[in-house]
Every structure is written in structure tokens, then in C-alpha cells.
Amino acid sequence: MNSFPRVRVAVALVLPLVHVGRAAEPVDSCFSDLPPGCSITRSYLVSGVQRSSIAQKLGTPLSKLSNTFLKVNGASIRVNIMETRTAAEAATLHKVITAMKGNPVFCLLRGQRVIEFCRTTPSTAIRTAYELGFVQKPARVRYRVTAQLATVEQADYMSLNELSNVFFKANTRTPGADSKGRVEELLEAFSFGRTLSLRSDRAFLRPARYVFRPPPRKTVRAGQGTARYEFEGLPAVLGVPSVQLQAEISCNSSGQTPADRSRARHLLVATDHWPVNDPEVQALAQEITAGKETQADQIQAILRWLQPNRNIASSGKRGSRWGVKRVLGQRYGHCWDSSDCFVTLCRATGIPARQVGGWLFGGCGHVWAEVLMEGKTWQQVDPTGGGRVPCGVFHIPYFTTETGDMPILYLSMPEIEILETR
């Protein structure tokens, strides 16, 4: 199967990670064994009369036509599968639809079938093709991420998502009084400086490469998985200091990266965000991992406890970070909340863990986690899916924190480009 051509895609910030619910019955066998994070909402065969009408408009006879509506990691997509009598007819139809679409990622040719992706973004189309096996999923992907970031020192974490979305809207037109007023209101809980901390993966086979505009005055390897960049004379966007980041980041199918340590005590301690020593947290961690002797079994037990809608419902304000104690009490939250709970429960169990932030390709901004496995390996895990959605080539990490401090404020919608697949 062919890989996709090199394409640049814009992405959206706010989407739920995993669609949970009863799936509709598929009308095509290619949808019968969906991977975690994918589900069917509707699926039907197009009737003979309507199919003939569509075939006439396309200029190619159709022996079968199905429409299937899916959720792929929270993103909506419609997949039309058109079956022709011969491979030559399919090739002709593929050319017609590709010309109509204007982007080759929205239309695939497979024998006597043409697969069309509708009502979606290029990134979701690409991811869907990989997830459904229409295109072989690569073992490694090199991405380029371009985004405007703010140099935040102190943040109201519950407002980060809304504030980013206000900036996104302001960037699409001349900011009006309503946008400026809302920004000023939200910024009352923020303070800004001159530094930006990003994930440092020097031990990786092909490290991340960061280019900034303006360039940093100073770069400090801060340790604990990060590098700190110091700037001067930053331009402002609606009064907020801004840095343009262009990052090249490699992801692999295992979600593993080499570690620069075998174990570190500070990866087990409590922080302002992770109440490891709280008696209720300690009791819950012991209850969840009871009878689990190995580190791997304990991690899986915590992930199972966090599976969607099992103990923590995926609901409430989008982009929330309520705090671990409140989430455990109210029993709902989103990805940052699940990650906070996972790191806290791991540390309370004696498992070294930290937090990771970045982007979910074909999805949205996302927060997940890493555990330090025996043998000096960092293993990424996605607590929001309860471990059912594996961390691999679609999780693009460029933030890391070992304390929980990780204020991420986007001032422009990130653009993600696939540079290379293997």
C-alpha cells in the first residue's frame, strides 16, 4: 500500500479523545474490526436508484456504494466506498474524484474500490486511512509542527483552552472589541516572562529540532527531560509575548524513548499538582494495585481504572484541569485530569512517572504521561483512553514536566506536516 504524499494540515484544538458508545452495525467488512478510539455512528448501503444517479454524475458505473460515518479519536469523518466492475473503471473514477477533491489524501484507489473521505480535515483523513488499514501504518513518522506560543510563567489552567480558542478566532479576522475584552478578562489570572520550556529528547535516535522566531538569546539544558529557551524583545499578540516555534519531532510505534536515568527519587514525590501523599490517594492506589506484583501489572491496573466512563467520566468543561482531588471526588474530567490522576496514582504506588503534552495527529491538543520502566526506558501511555489507545506515531510530544507545571498557551492554530514515514 502506498504512503501519503507530503502534506501540510491545519488542526483543531478542542476535540474529545475517545468516542464511547454503542457502535452501529457496519455494512462493509472493512469496518468490522475497528481499532480502539474508532467507532461507527451510522452505516448504510446506497439504494440502486440513488446509486445509479450518482454513478451517472461521476461518469462510471457503480456496483456498490456505501456511506459510513465514524468517530476517529473524537473527530468526525464520513467514508464512502465505491465499488466498480473493473480495476480500470475504478482508476478512472479515482482520477475524477481526486480532481474534485483537490487533495489526494481524500481519495484512495484499492483494486476495484475507490475510498473517499468526506466532511473532515486532511489529518483526520490520513489517520483514518492508517487506522482502518487502507494504508499501511508506518513504524516511524517525522513531523513538522509550526505554532505561535506564549511565554507563560503563571497560568489559570482552567482558562488555557478557552484563551487559546479566543486567539484562534482573533487570528482569522481583525480582532473586535469582544475578543479583546475577553482576552483582557482571562489574562488577569496569567503572568508572562521571557522563557519557554520544551521537551528534550537528546537520547532519542533522531532528536527533536526546534527553530524559533525570534531566536533565543540563551538555551539552558534544564534537565528533567526539558530544555529552557530565553528570549528578548518578543513581539506581542493582543498584549501577550509570542514566539513562533517550528519543531521537527520523531515518533515511533512503540511510544518508547531511551531514558537518561534508571530511577530518580523526584519522580515519586508529591507536587502542587500531584498529591501523592494524600491518605485518600494512597488508599486508592493500594486498592487499585492490590495483588499486582510487577510494575507492568500495576501500570495496567491503574490504566484500567481510568478507562473512559468506568470511574472517571469524560465530561465537563473542555480543556479542564480541575486538580486530582476534585476529579476523584466529582468523577469527571478530560485528558489533563486523567493524566494528573495517572501520574499521581503511579507515584503513590512507587512507579516513576511524569506528564507529556503535545498534539494528537488527526485530533487535537492533548496531555498524556510517561512511566520510567525498568531498563532505562520511558514508555508513553495515554490515561484518557485507559491504555486502550496506544501511544505511537500519532502522539506528537513537545512538552514534558516532572512537577506538573506545564502552562501551554497557543496563540495560533498549529500546522502539522508529515515530513517522513518509515
C-alpha positions in Angstrom: 0.0 0.0 0.0 1.3 3.5 -0.8 2.2 6.0 1.7 0.6 9.5 1.6 2.3 12.4 -0.2 3.9 15.0 1.9 1.1 17.3 3.0 0.6 20.2 5.5 -2.5 20.2 7.6 -4.1 22.6 10.0 -5.5 21.1 13.1 -8.2 21.8 15.7 -7.7 22.3 19.4 -10.8 21.1 21.1 -12.0 17.5 20.5 -12.8 14.7 22.9 -10.2 11.9 22.6 -12.2 8.7 22.6 -15.8 8.3 21.4 -17.5 5.8 23.7 -20.9 4.4 22.9 -22.7 1.6 21.1 -21.5 1.4 17.5 -23.8 0.9 14.6 -23.5 -2.2 12.5 -21.1 -1.8 9.5 -22.3 -2.5 6.0 -18.8 -3.2 4.8 -16.4 -5.8 6.1 -13.5 -3.2 6.3 -15.3 -1.7 9.3 -16.0 -4.9 11.2 -12.8 -4.9 13.4 -12.2 -1.2 14.4 -9.2 -0.3 16.5 -9.6 1.4 19.9 -10.7 5.0 19.6 -12.7 4.4 16.4 -16.4 3.8 16.3 -19.3 3.8 13.7 -22.2 6.2 14.3 -24.1 5.3 11.1 -23.6 3.0 8.2 -25.8 2.2 5.2 -25.8 1.0 1.6 -27.0 3.5 -1.1 -30.1 2.2 -2.9 -30.0 1.1 -6.6 -31.8 4.2 -7.9 -29.8 6.7 -6.0 -26.6 4.8 -6.7 -27.3 4.9 -10.4 -27.9 8.6 -10.3 -24.6 9.2 -8.5 -22.8 6.9 -10.9 -24.2 8.8 -13.9 -22.9 12.1 -12.4 -19.5 10.6 -11.9 -19.4 9.0 -15.3 -18.6 5.5 -14.0 -21.0 2.6 -13.3 -21.1 1.6 -9.6 -21.9 -2.0 -8.5 -21.9 -1.0 -4.8 -21.8 2.2 -2.8 -21.8 2.5 1.0 -21.7 5.5 3.3 -20.2 5.1 6.8 -20.0 7.8 9.5 -17.3 7.3 12.1 -15.6 8.9 15.1 -11.8 8.6 14.9 -10.3 9.7 18.2 -13.2 12.2 18.6 -13.0 13.6 15.1 -16.0 13.0 12.7 -15.5 11.6 9.3 -17.6 10.1 6.5 -16.1 7.3 4.4 -17.7 6.5 1.1 -16.7 3.2 -0.6 -17.5 2.9 -4.3 -17.1 -0.4 -6.0 -16.8 -0.7 -9.8 -17.0 -3.6 -12.2 -13.3 -3.5 -13.1 -10.0 -2.0 -11.9 -9.8 0.2 -15.0 -13.2 1.8 -14.1 -12.0 2.3 -10.6 -8.9 4.0 -11.8 -10.9 6.4 -14.0 -13.3 7.1 -11.1 -10.3 7.8 -8.7 -9.0 10.4 -11.1 -12.4 12.1 -11.3 -12.9 12.3 -7.5 -9.3 13.3 -6.8 -9.6 16.2 -9.2 -12.9 17.2 -7.5 -11.3 17.0 -4.0 -8.1 18.9 -4.9 -6.1 17.0 -2.3 -5.0 13.4 -2.9 -5.4 12.4 0.8 -9.2 12.5 0.5 -9.4 9.7 -2.2 -7.7 6.3 -2.3 -7.7 3.6 -5.0 -7.7 0.0 -3.9 -8.3 -2.5 -6.8 -11.9 -2.2 -7.9 -12.7 0.1 -5.0 -12.4 3.9 -4.6 -12.4 5.2 -1.0 -13.5 8.8 -0.4 -13.1 10.7 2.8 -15.7 13.5 3.4 -16.6 16.2 5.9 -13.2 16.1 7.6 -9.7 17.5 7.6 -6.6 16.2 5.8 -5.0 15.0 9.0 -8.2 13.0 10.0 -8.4 11.5 6.6 -4.8 10.4 6.8 -5.2 9.0 10.2 -8.4 7.1 9.3 -6.7 5.5 6.3 -3.9 4.3 8.6 -6.3 3.1 11.4 -8.6 1.2 9.0 -5.7 -0.4 7.2 -6.3 1.3 3.8 -2.7 2.5 4.0 -0.1 0.6 6.0 0.6 2.4 9.3 4.3 3.5 9.4 6.6 2.4 12.3 8.2 5.9 12.4 7.0 9.4 11.5 8.9 12.6 11.4 6.6 15.7 11.8 7.0 19.4 11.5 4.9 21.4 13.9 4.5 25.2 13.4 2.7 27.3 16.1 2.8 30.6 17.9 3.3 30.0 21.7 3.1 32.4 24.6 5.9 32.5 27.2 3.7 31.8 30.2 5.1 31.9 33.8 1.9 31.6 35.8 -1.4 30.3 34.4 -5.0 29.7 35.3 -5.1 26.1 33.9 -8.9 26.1 33.6 -8.7 29.0 31.2 -5.9 27.9 28.9 -8.1 26.2 26.4 -10.6 29.0 26.2 -7.9 31.6 25.9 -6.2 29.7 23.0 -9.5 29.5 21.2 -10.1 33.2 21.6 -6.7 33.8 20.0 -7.5 31.4 17.2 -10.7 33.4 16.4 -8.9 36.7 16.6 -6.3 35.4 14.1 -8.9 34.7 11.5 -10.1 38.3 11.3 -9.4 41.8 12.7 -9.9 41.4 16.5 -13.1 43.0 17.6 -13.9 44.6 20.9 -15.4 41.3 22.2 -12.3 39.3 21.5 -10.0 42.0 23.1 -12.3 42.3 26.1 -12.4 38.5 26.7 -8.6 38.3 26.3 -8.1 41.1 28.9 -10.5 39.4 31.2 -8.9 36.0 31.0 -5.3 37.4 31.2 -6.0 38.7 34.7 -5.0 35.2 36.0 -1.9 35.0 33.9 1.7 36.3 34.1 4.3 36.2 31.3 8.1 36.1 31.2 10.8 35.5 28.6 11.3 31.8 28.7 9.8 28.7 27.0 10.5 25.1 28.2 10.2 22.3 25.7 10.8 18.5 25.8 14.4 17.5 25.4 14.9 14.0 23.8 18.7 14.1 23.1 18.9 10.3 23.9 16.5 9.6 21.1 17.8 8.1 17.8 16.8 11.3 16.0 16.3 14.1 18.4 13.7 16.9 18.1 14.8 20.0 16.3 13.4 23.4 17.4 13.7 26.7 15.4 12.4 29.9 16.9 11.5 33.3 15.6 12.9 35.5 17.1 15.8 33.2 18.0 16.6 32.6 21.7 19.2 34.7 23.5 20.2 31.7 25.6 19.5 27.9 25.8 19.7 26.0 29.0 19.5 22.2 29.3 17.4 22.3 32.4 17.4 18.5 33.0 14.3 16.5 33.9 13.5 16.0 30.3 13.4 19.7 29.3 15.4 22.5 27.7 14.7 26.1 28.6 14.9 28.9 26.0 15.3 32.5 27.0 14.3 35.3 24.7 14.5 39.1 24.5 12.3 41.7 22.6 9.4 39.4 21.9 6.6 40.6 19.7 3.2 40.8 21.3 -0.2 39.4 20.2 -3.0 41.2 21.9 -0.5 42.1 24.6 0.9 38.6 25.1 4.6 37.9 24.3 4.8 35.5 21.4 7.3 33.1 20.0 6.9 31.2 16.7 8.0 27.6 17.0 8.9 25.3 14.2 9.6 21.9 15.6 10.7 18.6 13.9 9.7 15.7 16.0 10.1 11.9 15.5 7.5 9.4 16.8 7.7 5.7 16.7 5.1 2.9 17.0 6.3 1.7 20.4 5.9 5.1 22.2 9.3 4.4 23.9 12.3 6.6 24.2 15.7 5.9 25.9 16.0 7.4 29.4 18.9 9.2 30.8 18.5 7.6 34.3 17.4 4.3 35.7 15.4 5.8 38.6 15.1 9.2 40.3 13.6 9.9 43.6 11.9 13.2 42.5 9.8 11.1 40.0 8.0 9.7 43.1 7.4 12.8 45.2 4.3 14.9 45.7 4.0 18.3 44.0 1.4 21.1 43.9 -0.4 19.3 41.1 0.1 15.7 42.2 -1.0 15.0 45.9 0.9 11.7 46.1 1.0 11.7 50.0 -2.7 12.3 50.5 -4.2 9.5 52.6 -7.2 9.0 50.3 -4.9 8.9 47.2 -2.6 6.4 49.0 -5.6 4.2 49.9 -7.0 4.3 46.3 -3.6 3.4 44.8 -3.3 0.4 47.1 -6.8 -0.7 46.3 -6.3 -0.4 42.5 -3.0 -2.3 42.5 -3.7 -4.9 45.2 -2.3 -8.2 44.2 -0.3 -6.8 41.3 3.4 -7.7 41.9 5.1 -6.3 38.8 5.5 -2.7 37.7 3.8 -3.5 34.3 0.8 -5.1 36.0 0.4 -2.1 38.4 0.5 0.3 35.5 -2.1 -1.7 33.6 -4.3 -1.8 36.7 -4.2 2.0 37.1 -5.0 2.4 33.4 -7.9 0.1 33.6 -9.3 2.0 36.5 -9.1 5.2 34.3 -10.8 3.6 31.3 -13.4 6.0 29.8 -16.6 6.2 31.9 -15.6 3.4 34.2 -14.7 5.5 37.2 -14.0 8.9 35.6 -16.5 10.2 33.0 -15.3 12.2 30.1 -17.4 15.3 30.6 -17.4 18.8 32.0 -15.6 21.8 30.7 -13.3 21.1 27.8 -9.6 21.5 28.4 -10.2 21.3 32.1 -7.6 20.8 34.8 -9.6 20.6 38.0 -6.9 19.1 40.2 -6.6 15.4 41.3 -8.6 15.6 44.5 -11.5 17.3 42.9 -11.6 14.9 39.9 -11.6 11.9 42.2 -14.5 13.4 44.1 -16.6 14.6 41.2 -15.6 11.6 39.0 -15.4 13.5 35.7 -12.8 15.4 33.6 -10.8 15.4 30.4 -7.3 14.4 29.2 -5.3 16.7 31.5 -7.3 15.4 34.5 -6.8 11.8 33.6 -3.1 12.4 33.1 -2.8 14.1 36.5 -4.7 11.2 38.2 -2.5 8.6 36.5 0.8 10.3 37.4 -0.4 10.7 41.0 -1.5 7.1 41.4 1.6 5.8 39.8 3.9 7.8 42.1 1.7 6.7 45.1 2.4 3.1 44.0 6.1 3.7 43.7 6.2 3.9 39.9 8.3 6.8 38.5 6.0 8.9 36.2 5.8 12.3 34.6 3.5 14.2 32.2 3.7 14.8 28.5 1.9 17.4 26.3 1.6 18.0 22.6 -0.7 17.2 19.8 -2.7 14.1 18.7 -2.3 13.8 14.9 -5.7 13.9 13.3 -7.2 15.2 16.6 -6.4 18.0 19.0 -4.1 19.3 21.7 -3.5 16.6 24.2 -1.9 15.7 27.5 -0.8 12.1 28.4 2.0 10.6 30.5 5.2 8.6 30.6 6.5 5.9 33.1 10.1 5.1 33.7 10.3 1.4 33.0 13.0 -0.9 34.4 15.8 -0.9 31.9 16.1 2.9 31.4 13.2 3.3 29.0 10.5 5.9 29.0 7.1 4.4 28.0 4.4 6.8 26.9 0.8 5.8 27.9 -2.5 7.5 27.3 -4.6 7.6 30.5 -7.5 9.2 28.8 -8.2 6.1 26.8 -7.3 3.9 29.9 -4.4 2.4 27.9 -6.8 1.2 25.1 -5.4 3.8 22.7 -1.7 3.1 22.4 0.8 5.9 22.3 2.7 5.6 19.0 3.2 7.5 15.8 0.1 9.8 16.3 1.1 11.2 19.7 3.4 14.1 19.0 5.2 15.2 22.2 6.9 18.5 22.7 6.2 19.4 26.3 7.3 17.4 29.4 7.0 18.1 33.1 8.2 16.2 36.2 6.5 18.7 38.6 3.1 19.2 36.8 3.9 22.8 35.9 3.3 22.9 32.1 1.3 26.0 31.0 0.6 25.6 27.3 -0.9 28.6 25.6 -1.3 28.5 21.8 -1.7 31.9 20.1 -2.2 30.4 16.6 -3.7 27.1 15.3 -0.8 24.7 14.9 0.0 23.4 11.5 1.4 19.8 11.2 3.3 18.5 8.3 4.4 14.9 7.8 8.0 15.1 6.6 8.9 11.4 6.5 7.4 8.0 7.2 9.2 4.6 7.5 
